[in-house]
Amino acid sequence: MSATAYQDFMAAFSPEQIEAELQGNRANGFNVCAECVDRWVDGGKVALRHQATDGSVTELTFAELKTRSAQFANYLASQGIGQGDRVAALLPRTPELLVVIMGTLRAGAVYQPLFTAFGSGAIEYRTEKAGTKLLVTDEANRHKLDEVKDCPPVIMVSAAPSTGEPSFIDAVYSQSDDFEPVVVAADQPFLQMFTSGTVGKSKGVHVPTKALLAFHVYMKYAIGLQDDDIYWNVADPGWAYGLYYAVVGPLLLGCTTHFNEAGFTAQNTFDFLRQHKITNLAAAPTAYRMLMANDHLLGDQPEPFSLRVGSSAGEPLNPEVINWIDRRLACPVMDHYGQTETGMTACNHHALQHKVRIGSMGYAMPGYRVVALDGNFQEVGEGETGQLAVDMDNSPLFFFQGYTWNEKQPYSGKYYLTGDVVEAHGDGAFTFAGRDDDIITSAGYRIGPADVESTLIEHACVAESGVVAKPDAERGSIVKAFVVLKQGYDASDELADELKQFVRKRLSTHAFPREIDFVEELPKTPSGKIQRFLLRQQAEAEVA
């Protein structure tokens, strides 16, 4: 795929050109399993390459996935579960997880992810809200359901479940492999999501089938997925980025996706990249930062990687990390921006030519118009900051329909409000400054925590940092930083002073952290995003 100039492409783009590549359409509806599996069964193409915790590798072809998903759909029908019903999986990244997802979608039901690190409270909250009809899990995770009030019926991925519940192998793979995919209207859901809880309680989001068009555009133009790519999205399918773009997205384009069942470590990730000759990599910034922090594992002359391109989504990438990826992984990396609610909406696109600014989230994805709004919800000009918003009237691929259960809706007129503050560059590109709640006002200056965090991580001793406002009688607020040190460095007052001056010299006098606390780890959502609101609460408690 040769790169096309962004502005020319946007002028000519229409959703119909993407819709023409799918079997369904917005007028008549879609079956996601038919789009992601059935159309790719010829030729023995591999849908999933799975590496287990013991290092063994298995493959699941599209033809095999069609058969197994049909069997799971028939099992759902035998339990009276059908269109619109929520089916959840509390499973690691295994072939059975993919079978559950696609079998649920084949039946026209709604798939609900449950992250395996969830405790019983998080599971109960989500299954109660969604009215979940069935929950699929394994022996390693079953105990978490013991304290879940009104737990849905359970089926176990185990040959002989110790709990006496149905065995997935016996109950599902004994079913017929003939099941006609159920078409679901474009505005009706196929995924039941919950937000990551970066700024508070998770909110329910149902994703309609028309979102397939947006997923397709992201994979094709931002990820730049090519027919001969070997693609790996490190993100867990228990969260939006992993489910949207490690499962639905690549399969939608007929591409093999990869599951690494082992938990993330730098060594495991380096090994996986080499063993499977990954050419197209997607991961959260946390993963890239952890790889950089373990640069010593690569040695002086490492075996070269096969990477062609990399992508990052979740939080801005620091220039130091970007330069490390270019130097050590030997590929360009592009920053992308999105939310559970909207999917990806602003990206630096691998398959489209445009100016790329270090640290910028890039330009609107085709099918979207994104803007920055001031406090009066007026669009701001070049060099100004404002809240990032989607102009829904001029975004034909926008699919968010509001939170599912009576939460306050994030709209103002024709705009969907992201809650994120950005700087507008005047040419359609934006740079992230922070969550609206995270912006620090100190002595009249507005300071984006991302700028301070980005500068801190440039210091050789810093692995990660989180920056928040701490109330101050003189300045209103001061900048406070929580810093995680790399292995081999010890916390001290002298090092704190060194970091303060490091930021002061590189950023500005008003933006450097006047207080630094060294911590073992930062509070994060299970998807890896820093929960600054918890750090802010800690800072506020210090002066209460």
URBELFEN-V827605 format. One record per residue. N is the residue number from 1. SS is DSSP state (A for helix, B for strand, O for the rest). BURIAL is # if it has 24 or more other C-alpha atoms within 12 Angstrom, else .. D_LAST is the distance of its C-alpha to the last C-alpha in whole Angstrom. Layout:
n/ss/burial/d_last
N/SS/BURIAL/D_LAST
N/SS/BURIAL/D_LAST
This chain:
n/ss/burial/d_last
1/O/./58
2/O/./58
3/O/./55
4/B/./55
5/B/./54
6/A/#/51
7/A/./52
8/A/./55
9/A/./54
10/A/#/52
11/A/./54
12/A/./57
13/O/#/54
14/O/./55
15/A/#/53
16/A/./57
17/A/./58
18/A/#/55
19/A/#/56
20/O/./60
21/O/./59
22/O/#/57
23/O/#/60
24/O/#/58
25/B/#/57
26/O/#/54
27/O/./57
28/O/./58
29/B/#/55
30/B/#/54
31/O/#/55
32/A/#/52
33/A/#/54
34/A/#/57
35/A/#/56
36/A/#/54
37/O/#/57
38/A/#/60
39/A/#/61
40/A/#/61
41/O/#/63
42/A/./66
43/A/./66
44/A/./64
45/O/#/61
46/B/#/58
47/B/#/55
48/B/#/53
49/B/#/53
50/B/#/51
51/B/#/50
52/O/./49
53/O/./47
54/O/./50
55/O/./51
56/O/./54
57/B/./55
58/B/./56
59/B/#/57
60/B/#/57
61/B/#/59
62/A/#/59
63/A/#/62
64/A/#/60
65/A/#/57
66/A/#/59
67/A/#/61
68/A/#/58
69/A/#/56
70/A/#/59
71/A/#/59
72/A/#/55
73/A/#/56
74/A/#/59
75/A/#/56
76/A/#/54
77/A/#/57
78/A/./58
79/O/./55
80/O/./55
81/O/#/52
82/O/#/53
83/O/#/52
84/O/#/48
85/O/#/47
86/B/#/44
87/B/#/45
88/B/#/42
89/B/#/43
90/B/#/40
91/O/#/43
92/O/#/42
93/O/#/44
94/O/#/48
95/A/#/51
96/A/#/50
97/A/#/47
98/A/#/49
99/A/#/52
100/A/#/49
101/A/#/48
102/A/#/51
103/A/#/53
104/A/#/50
105/A/#/51
106/A/#/55
107/O/#/54
108/O/#/52
109/O/#/49
110/B/#/46
111/B/#/44
112/B/#/41
113/B/#/39
114/O/#/37
115/O/#/35
116/O/#/36
117/O/#/33
118/O/#/32
119/O/./31
120/A/#/33
121/A/./30
122/A/#/30
123/A/#/34
124/A/#/34
125/A/#/32
126/A/#/34
127/A/#/37
128/A/./36
129/A/#/35
130/A/#/39
131/O/#/41
132/O/#/42
133/O/#/46
134/B/#/46
135/B/#/44
136/B/#/46
137/B/#/44
138/O/#/46
139/O/#/46
140/O/./43
141/O/#/40
142/A/#/42
143/A/./40
144/A/#/37
145/A/#/39
146/O/./39
147/O/./36
148/O/#/36
149/O/./37
150/O/./40
151/O/#/41
152/O/#/43
153/B/#/47
154/B/#/47
155/B/#/49
156/B/#/49
157/O/#/50
158/O/#/52
159/O/./56
160/O/./55
161/O/./52
162/O/./51
163/O/./49
164/O/./52
165/O/#/51
166/B/#/53
167/B/#/54
168/A/#/53
169/A/#/57
170/A/./59
171/A/#/58
172/A/#/57
173/O/#/60
174/O/./62
175/O/./62
176/O/./64
177/O/#/63
178/O/./64
179/O/#/62
180/O/#/62
181/O/#/59
182/O/#/57
183/O/#/56
184/B/#/53
185/O/#/53
186/O/#/51
187/O/#/48
188/O/#/48
189/B/#/45
190/B/#/46
191/B/#/43
192/B/#/40
193/B/#/37
194/B/#/33
195/O/#/30
196/O/#/29
197/O/#/25
198/O/#/24
199/O/#/21
200/O/./21
201/O/./24
202/O/#/27
203/O/#/30
204/B/#/34
205/B/#/36
206/B/#/40
207/B/#/42
208/B/#/45
209/O/#/48
210/O/#/49
211/A/#/46
212/A/#/49
213/A/#/50
214/A/#/46
215/A/#/46
216/A/#/50
217/A/#/49
218/A/#/46
219/A/#/48
220/A/#/51
221/A/#/49
222/A/#/46
223/O/#/46
224/O/#/50
225/O/#/51
226/O/#/55
227/O/./58
228/O/./58
229/O/#/55
230/O/#/53
231/B/#/50
232/B/#/47
233/B/#/43
234/O/#/41
235/O/#/38
236/O/#/38
237/O/#/40
238/O/#/37
239/O/#/36
240/A/#/37
241/A/#/38
242/A/#/40
243/A/#/41
244/A/#/42
245/A/#/43
246/A/#/44
247/A/#/46
248/A/#/47
249/A/#/48
250/A/#/50
251/A/#/52
252/A/#/52
253/O/#/54
254/O/#/56
255/O/#/54
256/O/#/54
257/B/#/50
258/B/#/49
259/B/#/47
260/B/#/45
261/O/#/45
262/O/#/43
263/O/./39
264/O/#/38
265/O/./39
266/A/#/40
267/A/./43
268/A/#/44
269/A/#/43
270/A/#/46
271/A/#/48
272/A/#/48
273/A/#/49
274/A/./52
275/A/./53
276/O/#/53
277/O/#/54
278/O/#/51
279/O/#/52
280/B/#/49
281/B/#/45
282/B/#/42
283/B/#/39
284/O/#/35
285/A/#/34
286/A/#/32
287/A/#/35
288/A/#/37
289/A/#/34
290/A/#/35
291/A/#/38
292/A/#/38
293/A/#/36
294/O/#/39
295/A/#/41
296/A/./43
297/A/./44
298/A/#/47
299/O/./48
300/O/./50
301/O/./53
302/O/./52
303/O/./54
304/O/./53
305/O/#/52
306/O/#/53
307/O/#/50
308/O/#/52
309/B/#/48
310/B/#/45
311/B/#/42
312/B/#/38
313/B/#/36
314/O/#/32
315/O/#/30
316/O/#/32
317/O/#/34
318/O/#/33
319/A/#/36
320/A/#/37
321/A/#/37
322/A/#/39
323/A/./41
324/A/#/41
325/A/#/43
326/A/./45
327/A/./46
328/A/#/46
329/A/#/47
330/O/./49
331/O/#/48
332/B/#/46
333/B/#/43
334/B/#/42
335/B/#/38
336/B/#/38
337/B/#/36
338/B/#/35
339/B/#/34
340/O/#/34
341/O/#/35
342/O/#/38
343/B/#/39
344/B/#/39
345/B/#/40
346/B/#/39
347/B/#/41
348/O/#/43
349/O/#/46
350/O/#/48
351/O/#/51
352/B/#/51
353/B/#/51
354/O/#/49
355/O/./47
356/O/#/44
357/O/#/41
358/O/#/39
359/O/#/35
360/O/#/37
361/O/#/37
362/B/#/40
363/B/#/42
364/B/#/42
365/O/#/44
366/O/#/48
367/O/#/47
368/O/#/44
369/O/#/43
370/B/#/39
371/B/#/38
372/B/#/35
373/B/#/34
374/O/#/32
375/O/./29
376/O/./33
377/O/./34
378/O/./37
379/B/#/38
380/O/#/37
381/O/./39
382/O/./40
383/O/./37
384/O/#/34
385/B/#/31
386/B/#/31
387/B/#/30
388/B/#/33
389/B/#/35
390/B/#/38
391/B/#/41
392/A/#/42
393/A/./45
394/A/./46
395/O/#/45
396/O/#/48
397/O/#/47
398/O/#/43
399/O/#/43
400/O/#/39
401/O/#/40
402/O/#/37
403/O/#/34
404/O/#/36
405/O/./35
406/O/./33
407/O/./30
408/O/./29
409/O/./32
410/O/#/31
411/B/./34
412/B/./35
413/O/./39
414/O/./40
415/B/#/37
416/B/#/36
417/B/#/32
418/B/#/31
419/B/#/27
420/B/#/28
421/B/#/28
422/B/#/31
423/B/#/33
424/B/#/37
425/O/#/39
426/O/./42
427/O/./44
428/O/#/43
429/B/#/40
430/B/#/37
431/B/#/34
432/B/#/31
433/B/#/27
434/B/#/25
435/B/#/24
436/O/#/23
437/O/#/19
438/O/#/19
439/O/#/21
440/B/#/18
441/B/#/19
442/B/#/19
443/O/./20
444/O/./22
445/B/./23
446/B/#/23
447/B/#/23
448/O/#/24
449/A/#/22
450/A/#/26
451/A/#/27
452/A/#/25
453/A/#/25
454/A/#/29
455/A/#/29
456/A/#/27
457/O/#/30
458/O/#/33
459/O/#/32
460/O/#/34
461/O/#/31
462/B/#/29
463/B/#/30
464/B/#/27
465/B/#/24
466/B/#/21
467/B/#/19
468/B/#/16
469/B/#/14
470/B/#/11
471/B/#/9
472/B/./11
473/O/./12
474/O/./16
475/O/./16
476/B/./14
477/B/#/14
478/B/#/15
479/B/#/17
480/B/#/16
481/B/#/18
482/B/#/19
483/B/#/22
484/B/#/25
485/B/#/28
486/O/#/32
487/O/./34
488/O/./35
489/O/./32
490/O/./29
491/O/#/26
492/O/./26
493/A/./24
494/A/./27
495/A/./27
496/A/#/24
497/A/./25
498/A/#/28
499/A/#/26
500/A/#/25
501/A/#/28
502/A/#/30
503/A/#/28
504/A/./28
505/A/./31
506/A/./32
507/O/#/30
508/O/./29
509/O/./27
510/O/#/24
511/O/#/23
512/O/#/23
513/O/#/20
514/O/#/18
515/B/#/17
516/B/#/18
517/B/#/18
518/B/#/21
519/O/./21
520/O/./24
521/O/./24
522/O/#/22
523/O/#/21
524/B/#/24
525/O/#/26
526/O/#/29
527/O/#/31
528/O/#/29
529/O/#/27
530/B/#/23
531/O/#/21
532/A/#/18
533/A/#/16
534/A/#/15
535/A/#/14
536/A/#/12
537/A/./10
538/A/#/10
539/A/#/9
540/A/./6
541/A/./5
542/O/./6
543/O/./4
544/O/./0
